[in-house]
Amino acid sequence: MNTPPLNPALFHLDEAHLWVMHCAEGPVPRAGMRAVRAFMLKELRPWEMSWEGDFQGLPTALRAEAATLLGGRAEDISLTPTTSSGLVTVAQGFPWEPGDEVLAPLGEFPANAWPWLALRARGVTFREVPLWEGHRAGAGAWLSEPPRVPCDPEARLIEALGPRTRILTLSWVRFQDGLRLDLQRLGRACRERGVHLVVDGIQGIGTLPLDLEGLSAFATGGYKGLLAPEGLGFLWTEAAFRQSLAPSGSWLSVEEATEFSRPSTDLDRDWLPDGRALEPGGPNLLLASALLESLRLLNGTGMPAIADHVTRLQARLLAALEGSTWRQEARRLERLLEAGRLGPILAFHHGGGGPDALDRLLKVGYRQGVFASVREGYLRVAFHGFHTEADADRVAKWLDTSTGTAS
Ligand SMILES: Cc1ncc(COP(=O)(O)O)c(C=O)c1O
């Protein structure tokens, strides 16, 4: 038996709840709950709060821990409430010219579409690129073909970069079909063409190692693979790219903002050169206390160990489906897995069964205590570092014995 790199006992998980949907919402470790409670107890007695330890210390520690996870520098981290707000900060701050273009894969999660579509009034267009033959999204999403090996989504994106493309924005791991994109290859191609690569990282962070080389920005919320409550995440920006963005303009975006011996109303100040220039104001310290615990846990374990474990569980589940009605689908996913094309989500395509079939299947799962999710024609099973081989076998048993499945 393979020991999970994250001890399941650190979470509040039980036999009745096999949670394979951190792609929707990750479970928080008990340490996060203890940290929030301890922080709230201080809020009851504010004289116990410390300026250095809490107001300044917590965000500082969080930026440092986030940087370790990303393999970057703390000064390039901005604490932001959500993935969306990180992307909005980039979209609103970028020095656009009318006629500029943002390129994206077809079918991005809307958190990575609306911030760019909101620029229409400034003359900026948003263009989507299908990533494989038969790829569809939007109203036709359920009619889409799923991705298969061989496929080369990066080549399609690179080929689509045009003379007015300023930003290529994409999800590291796609929310519906689970496809993982090669950020380094895309980053290199973008740099060669003077285009900025902006990444929505929420579906990969916490389960995959990351290399920031070639990226201009990476945004994530904290509540999926990062195993924290909803409402706090972070944005990483490459230093030179950040200098090109308009700052957020919060009172904490400027030098000596908390140097109270200097009048706060003295507005003769420079913007901060680091990531705090893009923060929307004081961060949510309650959530920071929880996210900090989760990041410490993840950094203490390391992404390679978690990624290897998740891959092993995925391979085990897919092998177990060999004799089931999911055989063809399991083989498609096995080939994607072997080609290094997947993140933590195994996305089983409905194969023509439609929403009702997947809905029935989900409900059978709930009755068995298996909690998965469905998005846009795919049944999503997401493993993390705390799952066990027995968990993978239990998912296989559910899929194997349920009716209404795709073949
Ligand atoms: C790819 C992707 N990006 C972003 C989000 C969520 O965005 P936010 O953090 O703004 O809530 C999700 C949620 O499902 C997602 O799958």
The ligand as a Tripos MOL2 file, in Angstrom:
@<TRIPOS>MOLECULE
LIG
   16    16     1     0     0
SMALL
NO_CHARGES

@<TRIPOS>ATOM
      1 C1        -10.2340   27.4390  -14.0730 C.3       1 LIG1
      2 C2        -10.9310   28.2020  -12.9850 C.ar      1 LIG1
      3 N1        -10.6070   29.4810  -12.7640 N.ar      1 LIG1
      4 C3        -11.1930   30.1990  -11.7810 C.ar      1 LIG1
      5 C4        -12.1450   29.6290  -10.9600 C.ar      1 LIG1
      6 C5        -12.7530   30.3890   -9.8470 C.3       1 LIG1
      7 O1        -12.4490   31.7440   -9.8540 O.3       1 LIG1
      8 P1        -12.5010   32.6240   -8.5470 P.3       1 LIG1
      9 O2        -11.2840   32.2710   -7.7310 O.co2     1 LIG1
     10 O3        -12.4630   33.9890   -9.0700 O.co2     1 LIG1
     11 O4        -13.7610   32.3050   -7.8230 O.co2     1 LIG1
     12 C6        -12.5350   28.3080  -11.1750 C.ar      1 LIG1
     13 C7        -13.5960   27.6980  -10.3470 C.2       1 LIG1
     14 O5        -14.1350   26.6780  -10.6180 O.2       1 LIG1
     15 C8        -11.8960   27.5770  -12.2040 C.ar      1 LIG1
     16 O6        -12.2060   26.2910  -12.4240 O.3       1 LIG1
@<TRIPOS>BOND
     1     1     2 1
     2     2     3 ar
     3     2    15 ar
     4     3     4 ar
     5     4     5 ar
     6     5     6 1
     7     5    12 ar
     8     6     7 1
     9     7     8 1
    10     8     9 2
    11     8    10 1
    12     8    11 1
    13    12    13 1
    14    12    15 ar
    15    13    14 2
    16    15    16 1
@<TRIPOS>SUBSTRUCTURE
     1 LIG1         1 GROUP 0 **** ****
